[in-house]
Amino acid sequence: MDATRASSHSSFREPEAVVGIDFGTTCTGVGYSIGPTWPPPKCIQKWPSRVVNPFAFKVPSRVGYRSGRRPKTWGFLCNPDEEDVQIEEHFKMYLNPRFDDHYGGRQTHHEARTYFKDFLRCIYNFIVGYFLDTVPRWADIRVEYLFSIPTDWLAPELSAEFEKLVKEAGFGRDASRERVRIAMTEAEAAAVCAATHHYAVDDVILVCDAGGATSDLNILKVKNAGHTTELGALNHAEGINVGSALIDWDLEMLIRERLAAVPALGGERERGVMARTMVRGDQFQVAKHAFGSEGAVWPTIPLSIPGLDKRTCGPDILNGELSIRREELQRLFDIQVEKLFTVIDEQLMTLENNWPNEQISYFVLSGGLGCSPYVQNKIKSRYITASQARNASNPLLMLAAEPQLAVAQGLVMDRIQFISRGRNVYQDRRCRTSFGVLVNKPYDEHKHRGEPVRIDPLDKKKWAQNQIEWLIKKGKRIPNDGIRKVYQHKIPLDNEDEVWQAEIVVSSSGRPPSSMRGDNVRTVCTVDATFPWKTLRRVLKGRKIDGIKLMTTSWWKKDPQYILVEFELCVLVGSADVKFLLKTRDGKIFSHDHVHVEINWEQEPRPAIGHGKKPLEYPRRQRS
């Protein structure tokens, strides 16, 4: 497990420049804004390439290796024609160890972490060089790097691991002038960008950011428009594995099957290389991007087979080309579109159940797949011209101005609004998963029948073990100042160095269980703490400290046997991360000279077990 020390202090002041990085499955975009005027975000459009002076909104998320595991090329510099260079891509999907891979295990989780770090290291070095060449005194400017994470990364340990890898790649290396923040989910960032374009107060917007391998949905209500944009979430954001890269993968598998019928094309490995080259090539990519437009009426797409003699024939193979029929490509698109429809319908149903009087005003599309004319036409047909949804009776379809840059720009827009105007774009958000803490509760024979029970040797009272106190449940509004709960811990006088533990659990269920015996609950991290004995010794000497008391095991005993510590566990649920603070009963944050705190993130999911270090106790009476 990775241990990181919580800290409430930082030497980093307000940033003088903000850089938003949208790491995508197929391409990566970088937006930025520089103070003190904080203009609307610009995006880097000039990237290293084998072509002279290329201009592109985003750079391919690729890294190339030659004879070893040190990267040789990246982005546009990767040349698929170099036989001694192995190009790795699509590693974003495998950063999630729970990614449901139907494509033959292309990468391991460990390999994906390596490729990701190598690629980000190239991005970091290029960004620094780019700004050193274009912005005066960049070496002295305080920079904040903002990252988004996939919306379907519900497990907070993924965010913690992502941030760790980002820093290992070089971001935030100089802590005095660089800071890294995992700022928002991709759905939220795309929605920020979409909502800053001429919408009115009380407009309800369904934002669909359909990208390379993930698509994100968010339903928002505009609370303030104009110079300051403020949004309220009407539902928790949703993310699914739908995107244009998955169309490529499905086509690659189809091409491999066709090539297998031609023995002259070699073995499985050779056919795999051919299929991947054909899918990456301009012939298919141009046809895919145009599919569904008025001019794209061809019955077949001819794809050149690398190195094939034009006299070789096979199923759908003629003159050295493999023909993909229009209906075959349409079927691959429809697989992705149908998955998208399912999630949109679920979002609309949830909106109707929770907010029956709200009507969708606009349906906003962004992202690479969202640019597709075919996808736009399918969505327009289902939800705009012939909508069956009660709460989407007359919406308008809107396209993001720069759909592939929505996430990078949204990251920057949200941050610079707070810096310049003191207001976050999101005024309230909905929790994507339930967070709880494992505790011992005072035993109740009706509530705790069948649960494990313990008689505490210090207070001689009966406690039900392995109970879950839910701090916030899925779909509920997230308080801006965090969630606070009061807990207590007993410290024996003969064991002053005892470590107590808050075991944090999560559940994706709409009705999470009340104890660890239930289903769909698992541990994501533990918060361990130890009070230095010098602090407790002050209490023994008669000094009064709020929330810390000397206690005896029985009323007739005069000498104290243990110290009872009461404190607040404060959980700050962010858009893309979760943080934990310990506070005294008067609301002060514990500093490191008062208490040592460690957060240990689970690298692999496991059920909540409630064993190990001593857990928290839920007081018999919660103080207000």
Helices and strands as residue ranges (DSSP letters): E 2-5, E 17-23, E 27-34, E 42-43, E 59-60, E 62-65, E 71-74, E 86-89, G 93-95, H 109-134, G 138-140, E 143-149, H 156-168, E 178-185, H 186-195, E 204-210, E 215-224, E 230-233, E 238-240, H 244-259, G 263-265, H 268-280, H 282-290, E 300-304, E 317-318, E 321-325, H 326-354, E 362-366, G 369-371, H 373-379, I 380-384, E 396-399, G 403-405, H 406-421, E 426-430, E 434-442, E 453-455, E 462-472, E 477-478, E 483-492, E 500-507, E 522-530, H 533-540, E 548-551, E 562-573, E 578-583, E 596-607, E 614-617
